[in-house]
Amino acid sequence: MTTGTAVDVVMPQMGVSVSEGTVTKWAKQVGDSIEADETLLEISTDKVDTEVPSPASGVVSEILVSEGETVAVGTVLARIGGEAGAAAPAAGPQPEPAATEVAEPLAQPAAPVAHENGKAFVSPVVARIAAEHGIDPTKVPGTGSGGRVTKRDIQAFVESGSPASTEASQTVAPPPPAPASASPPSQEPQAPGLGETLEPMSVMRRGIADHMRRSLDTSAHVTSAIEVDMSKVAAIREKLKQEYQAAYGVNPTYLAFIARAAVETLRDYPWVNGEIRGDKLVTKNFVNLGFAVELADGKGLIVPVVKNAETLNLLGMAKSIADIAKRAREKQLTPDDVTGGSFTITNPGGYGTFHGTPVISQPQAGILGTYAIVKRPWVITDENGADAIAIRSMMNLTLTYDHRLVDGAYAGRFLRDLRERLQTWGESDY
């Protein structure tokens, strides 16, 4: 329904621990008509890329945040209807975490701060960085709307070692000295040389970088590998393919078979599906199975989760994998779709790779890598115990695990039993 009163479009809360988001693309411009629930813009956080629908029908009267700009949750991004107003974005209230959730603590100050120099405000993230480095945000040149200081501005200011930063730090207790093993502080990036192109790192890519580095710093990564004869699975898949596609519109991929077998095997190896939480070891009576999905043109990686995968048969697994992969690529995932995973599968084998050492998705204890299926000669033993060479469809599987929780022998038995399930797949395993 069209409204004559201006309706604010705000940066949504995309999960309890998410305090900001980046506008990546405006689907409409000022003066364009839009219907309620029609896509107005796309945003990116460190957890998910998604489209933001318009809350009302009308005409886009204001766009307050530029593409590429990162703002706090609750910031007004645009207005639908009404008269055009001031260009500076306003800050909305910070939503409270649900009663059953625990929000990540933010350093004080934790609310938008107004400044005398006329800049609108700083987000909680900018305020936290400023407080940590003893910086007066009013001294930082802002590139955001109305001269507002963005996260990128404050980070660049810190990295530049500006005199204003040094002056402000004199009134604040200095941070404790870094341990000797810490890496040196990041320096100003060099200007691009001949044949080089610089582009800003996306919010998702920064999130991936932080998460991967944190995982390597947290878990004791070890990778074990095993070879699997997928000939029986290949035959059954060929038999089911036409039936599944005709009746259900879904392709029974090799990944669906592997996921189904992995879930069954995890029942017997709870530590592989567990996690370390503080000084406690956590096991779970469910499997929330994450699948690493590459976004278009290598622009990012996201891991949507199939919840309670232990309740799914082969058809249900195939449907669920197809659904989350499609929604991931179309930016239709919700925060709930990418949280709560207990074990992850990554499938680079679709590109022909035969081995890898994936990085564990924290706080999980393991990630299964699946690789290319290749026909090659293999020694088999017949029912009489005689050996022969046959052409088989072979695949490598890897399990990368956190050695703090999972020992090598335990991981080896998991892979052995997973291989056995795949090599003896029968009618009852559908």
DAFEN-V595837 format. One record per residue. PHI is phi in whole degrees, -180 to 180 (* if undefined). OMEGA is omega in degrees with one decimal (NA if undefined). D_LAST is the distance of its C-alpha to the last C-alpha in Angstrom with 2 decimals. Layout:
PHI_OMEGA_D_LAST ; PHI_OMEGA_D_LAST
This chain:
*_-179.2_48.36 ; -71_-179.3_51.07 ; -124_176.7_53.14 ; -89_177.9_56.67 ; -93_-178.6_56.18 ; -62_177.1_54.66 ; -114_-179.4_51.10 ; -78_171.1_50.12 ; -109_-173.6_46.85 ; -112_174.0_46.11 ; -64_-175.0_43.89 ; -75_175.2_40.94 ; -84_-176.3_39.70 ; -102_-177.9_36.39 ; 114_-173.7_35.52 ; -60_-175.1_37.85 ; -87_-178.5_38.64 ; -95_-175.9_39.30 ; -110_-178.1_43.03 ; -155_176.7_43.46 ; -151_-179.5_41.99 ; -115_173.9_43.10 ; -76_-178.1_43.78 ; -100_-178.6_42.23 ; -162_171.6_42.98 ; -95_177.9_44.90 ; -82_178.6_43.54 ; -128_177.2_46.84 ; -121_178.8_50.44 ; -56_-178.8_53.50 ; 97_179.1_54.63 ; -78_173.7_51.25 ; -83_-179.5_50.02 ; -149_177.1_46.64 ; -98_176.4_44.64 ; -58_-179.8_43.09 ; 75_172.9_39.54 ; -78_-177.7_40.17 ; -63_178.7_39.50 ; -100_-178.5_42.76 ; -156_173.7_41.88 ; -117_179.0_39.27 ; -127_179.4_39.44 ; -134_171.1_38.03 ; -124_179.0_37.77 ; -75_-179.1_36.66 ; -113_-172.9_33.28 ; -158_167.7_32.45 ; -101_-177.5_33.93 ; -153_175.5_34.13 ; -97_178.4_36.17 ; -110_179.9_38.76 ; -81_177.0_39.44 ; -72_179.2_42.97 ; -78_-177.5_43.84 ; -155_173.7_46.29 ; -91_179.5_47.54 ; 155_179.2_50.76 ; -115_177.1_52.27 ; -69_-176.5_51.54 ; -93_179.8_54.92 ; -147_166.8_54.35 ; -121_-169.5_52.08 ; -105_-178.0_52.98 ; -130_-176.3_50.67 ; -80_173.2_50.43 ; -60_-179.4_47.40 ; 90_-177.9_46.67 ; -91_179.5_48.30 ; -104_-177.6_46.70 ; -135_-178.3_47.70 ; -75_172.1_47.06 ; -56_-179.6_44.78 ; 94_178.3_46.90 ; -66_176.2_49.07 ; -73_-178.1_50.02 ; -94_-177.0_48.62 ; -161_175.5_50.05 ; -132_177.4_51.67 ; -110_179.3_51.04 ; 78_-179.9_54.20 ; 70_179.2_57.54 ; -92_176.7_60.14 ; -61_-177.0_59.45 ; -119_-179.0_60.24 ; -65_-176.1_60.67 ; -80_-174.9_58.52 ; -74_178.6_57.73 ; -71_177.3_54.35 ; -101_-179.1_54.50 ; -102_175.7_52.45 ; -91_179.9_50.47 ; -69_176.7_49.80 ; -80_-179.4_47.17 ; -63_178.0_44.38 ; -82_176.4_44.08 ; -66_177.3_40.82 ; -63_-173.9_38.81 ; -62_-177.0_39.71 ; -94_-177.6_36.49 ; -112_177.2_36.67 ; -118_179.9_38.98 ; -82_175.7_40.65 ; -70_-178.6_41.68 ; -67_175.0_45.45 ; -112_177.0_47.68 ; -66_177.0_51.07 ; -74_0.0_54.07 ; -76_-174.9_55.16 ; -116_179.7_51.94 ; -128_176.7_53.20 ; -54_-175.8_54.55 ; -120_176.1_58.14 ; -86_-177.3_60.96 ; -129_-175.7_63.57 ; -76_-177.2_67.22 ; -81_175.7_66.89 ; 92_177.0_65.31 ; -70_-169.3_61.74 ; -61_179.8_59.32 ; -172_171.0_57.32 ; -117_-179.2_55.02 ; -72_176.8_51.41 ; -56_-179.6_50.31 ; -67_178.4_48.82 ; -63_179.7_52.11 ; -61_-179.8_54.09 ; -66_180.0_52.10 ; -63_179.0_52.59 ; -62_-179.3_56.27 ; -66_-178.7_56.73 ; -64_-176.2_55.05 ; -106_177.7_57.41 ; 64_-176.8_60.51 ; -107_171.9_60.74 ; -84_-176.4_62.54 ; -58_-179.4_60.25 ; -70_179.6_63.40 ; -90_-175.3_64.37 ; -94_175.9_61.21 ; -64_-178.3_61.44 ; -100_178.3_58.78 ; -110_179.8_57.05 ; -79_179.9_55.10 ; -57_179.7_56.26 ; 67_-179.9_59.82 ; 80_-178.3_60.10 ; -68_179.5_57.39 ; -82_178.9_56.25 ; -95_177.4_52.59 ; -60_179.5_50.37 ; -63_179.1_50.96 ; -63_-175.3_54.70 ; -69_178.2_54.83 ; -67_177.9_52.70 ; -64_180.0_54.97 ; -64_179.1_57.98 ; -64_-176.6_56.83 ; -67_-177.9_56.07 ; -77_-177.5_59.42 ; 63_-176.6_61.38 ; -60_177.5_63.63 ; -56_179.9_66.99 ; -63_177.3_66.15 ; -65_179.5_63.17 ; -64_-179.2_65.49 ; -63_-179.1_68.09 ; -66_-176.2_65.67 ; -68_-179.6_64.25 ; -69_-179.2_67.73 ; -97_-177.2_67.45 ; -124_179.2_64.08 ; -59_-177.8_63.33 ; -68_178.5_61.93 ; -68_178.5_58.34 ; -63_-178.7_58.00 ; -63_179.6_58.27 ; -72_176.9_55.06 ; -62_-174.8_54.14 ; -60_-175.9_55.36 ; -83_-176.3_51.88 ; -66_179.6_51.15 ; -73_179.8_50.92 ; -65_-178.9_54.01 ; -60_-179.4_54.06 ; -65_-178.6_52.68 ; -111_178.9_55.40 ; -57_-179.2_56.09 ; -63_179.5_53.92 ; -69_175.8_56.00 ; -64_-178.4_56.82 ; -62_176.8_54.80 ; -88_-179.0_56.39 ; -61_179.4_56.81 ; 84_-179.6_53.55 ; -103_176.4_51.72 ; -131_175.6_50.30 ; -101_172.9_49.78 ; -141_-178.1_47.40 ; -67_176.7_46.63 ; -76_-179.1_43.47 ; -70_177.2_41.17 ; -59_-179.7_40.28 ; -65_-179.4_36.64 ; -65_176.1_37.73 ; -64_178.5_40.13 ; -64_177.3_37.42 ; -62_-179.0_35.14 ; -60_-179.7_38.14 ; -64_-176.6_39.09 ; -67_-180.0_35.61 ; -66_179.0_35.05 ; -65_179.7_38.56 ; -65_179.4_38.20 ; -65_179.2_34.97 ; -66_178.2_36.74 ; -77_-174.5_39.70 ; -98_-173.2_37.64 ; -94_172.6_34.97 ; -89_-173.2_35.61 ; -75_171.6_33.19 ; -136_179.1_31.91 ; -122_173.3_29.29 ; -117_-176.1_27.57 ; -131_178.0_25.63 ; -149_176.8_23.47 ; -96_-176.4_22.50 ; -129_173.5_18.98 ; -85_-176.0_18.29 ; -95_-174.6_15.48 ; -62_179.7_16.06 ; -66_178.2_12.86 ; -62_179.9_10.84 ; -60_-179.5_13.55 ; -68_179.9_13.26 ; -67_178.3_9.60 ; -61_179.6_10.37 ; -63_179.3_13.49 ; -68_-175.2_12.02 ; -85_-170.3_9.82 ; -56_-177.7_12.67 ; -64_179.9_15.09 ; -63_-178.1_12.96 ; -65_-177.7_11.79 ; -71_-179.2_15.36 ; -73_-174.5_17.09 ; -86_-171.9_15.46 ; -125_179.8_14.74 ; 67_-177.9_16.90 ; -133_179.9_14.51 ; -97_177.2_13.88 ; -76_-176.5_10.60 ; -73_174.0_12.88 ; -59_-179.3_12.86 ; -61_179.0_13.70 ; -64_177.6_10.48 ; -63_-177.9_8.73 ; -64_179.4_11.86 ; -62_179.6_12.06 ; -62_179.5_8.81 ; -68_179.5_10.12 ; -64_179.9_13.56 ; -62_178.4_13.12 ; -63_-178.9_12.04 ; -70_179.6_15.00 ; -62_176.9_17.34 ; -58_-176.4_17.30 ; -91_-177.6_19.31 ; -133_-173.1_21.48 ; -62_-179.4_22.85 ; -66_179.1_25.74 ; -66_178.2_23.61 ; -98_-174.3_22.41 ; -104_178.1_26.00 ; -160_171.4_29.31 ; -99_-179.4_33.04 ; -124_-174.2_34.93 ; 68_176.9_38.64 ; -106_-179.7_39.28 ; -114_174.2_36.20 ; -102_-173.7_32.76 ; -110_170.4_30.01 ; -116_-172.5_26.57 ; -135_177.8_24.04 ; -96_177.5_21.59 ; -140_175.2_19.51 ; -125_171.7_18.10 ; -98_-167.0_19.57 ; -96_177.8_18.13 ; -91_177.8_20.68 ; -128_179.2_20.32 ; -72_-178.1_23.56 ; -122_176.5_24.45 ; -81_175.6_27.59 ; -84_-173.0_29.87 ; -57_173.4_31.85 ; 60_178.1_34.32 ; 66_-176.3_33.53 ; -79_179.6_35.28 ; 172_179.7_33.08 ; -135_179.5_29.84 ; -134_-175.7_28.00 ; -124_174.3_25.09 ; -69_-170.5_23.40 ; -121_170.5_21.24 ; -91_-176.5_17.98 ; -77_178.4_19.10 ; 49_-178.7_17.20 ; -64_-180.0_14.06 ; -68_-179.6_13.12 ; -90_-172.9_12.55 ; -100_168.8_9.83 ; -86_-176.5_6.09 ; -61_179.8_5.04 ; -63_179.5_7.34 ; -62_178.4_9.75 ; -66_-179.8_10.11 ; -61_178.3_10.90 ; -64_-177.2_13.29 ; -65_179.5_14.88 ; -65_179.3_15.61 ; -62_-177.7_17.12 ; -66_-176.4_19.12 ; -70_178.3_20.70 ; -66_179.4_21.52 ; -64_-178.1_23.22 ; -69_177.1_25.12 ; -65_-177.0_26.18 ; -73_179.6_27.73 ; -96_177.7_29.34 ; 59_-179.9_30.78 ; -112_180.0_29.22 ; -76_173.4_27.88 ; -103_176.9_29.51 ; -56_-179.8_30.66 ; -66_-178.8_27.96 ; -71_-173.9_25.30 ; -118_179.2_26.70 ; -126_172.6_27.56 ; 86_-179.6_26.10 ; -65_177.2_23.68 ; -114_178.4_23.08 ; -159_-174.2_21.41 ; -128_172.6_21.31 ; -120_173.8_19.64 ; -119_-168.3_21.95 ; -128_177.3_21.10 ; -74_-178.6_24.43 ; -63_177.8_22.97 ; -61_179.6_22.74 ; -104_175.1_26.51 ; 98_-179.3_26.66 ; -72_-176.3_27.46 ; -115_179.4_26.53 ; -163_177.0_27.58 ; -168_177.1_28.66 ; -131_-176.8_29.70 ; -61_177.5_28.36 ; -98_-178.0_30.29 ; -65_174.5_28.83 ; -88_-177.5_28.63 ; -66_4.3_30.93 ; -96_-177.4_30.76 ; -67_-178.2_27.42 ; -109_-177.3_27.48 ; -158_174.6_25.02 ; -143_-178.5_23.54 ; -98_175.9_21.02 ; -103_177.9_22.11 ; -114_-169.9_19.96 ; -129_-171.8_22.06 ; -60_173.3_22.53 ; -92_-173.6_20.63 ; -129_175.1_23.54 ; -79_178.8_24.07 ; -154_-179.5_26.64 ; -66_-175.9_28.05 ; -148_178.6_26.53 ; -80_177.2_27.75 ; -121_179.3_25.45 ; -119_-178.3_26.44 ; -82_-175.5_26.06 ; -66_178.7_25.90 ; -94_178.4_29.69 ; 87_-179.7_29.81 ; -87_178.8_31.25 ; -89_177.2_30.50 ; -151_176.6_30.00 ; -101_-179.6_29.44 ; -133_175.5_26.53 ; -88_-176.9_25.27 ; -128_175.7_21.95 ; -88_-172.7_20.02 ; -106_179.8_21.00 ; -143_171.7_20.48 ; -95_170.7_22.33 ; -119_172.4_21.02 ; -122_170.8_23.65 ; -121_171.4_23.87 ; -96_-172.5_26.99 ; -137_178.3_27.92 ; -85_-174.9_30.92 ; -69_173.6_32.91 ; -67_-176.5_34.74 ; -114_-174.9_31.71 ; -112_177.5_29.45 ; -88_-176.5_31.09 ; -61_180.0_30.40 ; -65_179.0_29.32 ; -62_177.9_26.85 ; -63_179.0_25.38 ; -63_178.0_25.36 ; -67_176.2_23.40 ; -59_-179.7_20.78 ; -65_178.1_20.43 ; -59_-177.8_20.54 ; -72_176.0_17.65 ; -64_176.9_15.55 ; -59_-179.4_16.50 ; -60_178.9_15.62 ; -63_-178.3_11.99 ; -71_-176.5_11.81 ; -80_-179.0_14.02 ; -118_-177.3_12.33 ; -56_-178.9_8.67 ; -132_-176.5_7.65 ; -60_-176.0_6.08 ; -74_-176.2_5.64 ; -92_-179.1_3.79 ; -66_NA_0.00
